[in-house]
């Protein structure tokens, strides 16, 4: 039987794609590698471990495939801006460095990801700083998991479905949690708890997703970006741009240019 903390042996003939320059981080990688087969078996989860420079140290097959790589080892030692399309990669790299430099976790960040040859897909991203014995951040570990289908069998589903429909029908309007809670016949705290349980999102994330789904569709047209912002419920164009970039990774104008490049 293999000991619980045994490190899988590496073939002497296999070239090392990544060598950590920090001993503590290297020790962490040895333990993370034990879980690689588990994460490789998850088709709806992109898993990664990165060093303090934002370089991939471990990835799973799902992430490699979505980045257009046949061999996941080819990602090792690279940063996000070397792997993803330029407009997206820079944003992902900046998010990595913000997590590392601030030492603060990122929890359930709703993001719209675009992969080569793949339709846009919504996911929830989590990133956790990795610290050595002295408390210094030496890297990060994270996942991006595809947004799941709703839990239709939940007892509160029918009441919540009406609330979601209301949000989708009136996404131009500001979110009124008290009104939505009354509509569902529950408290605001219950509404938020059940939303997360059934839809895997908060009410605010549902509104954001609905607005940005509408925005990405409108950006295919010739409407001005300021008009798209207004049509999607944003009275402030700059707020729309900030929210769009934080979620999609590029500005609305850059997204439109990318669509035009792909069409051309």
Secondary structure, DSSP 8 states (H G I E B T S, - for coil): ---TT------TTS--S---S-HHHHHHHHHHHTTHHHHHT-TTEEEEEEETTS-EEEE-HHHHHHTT-SSGGGGTT--HHHHS-HHHHHHHHHHHHHHHHHT--EEEEEEEE--TTS--EEEEEEEEEEE-TTS-EEEEEEEEEE-----TTSTTHHHHHHHHHHHHHTTTS---HHHHHHHHTS-HHHHHHHHHHHHSS-HHHHHHHHHHHHHHHHTTSS--HHHHHHHTT-S-HHHHHHHHHHHHSS-HHHHHHHHHHHH-
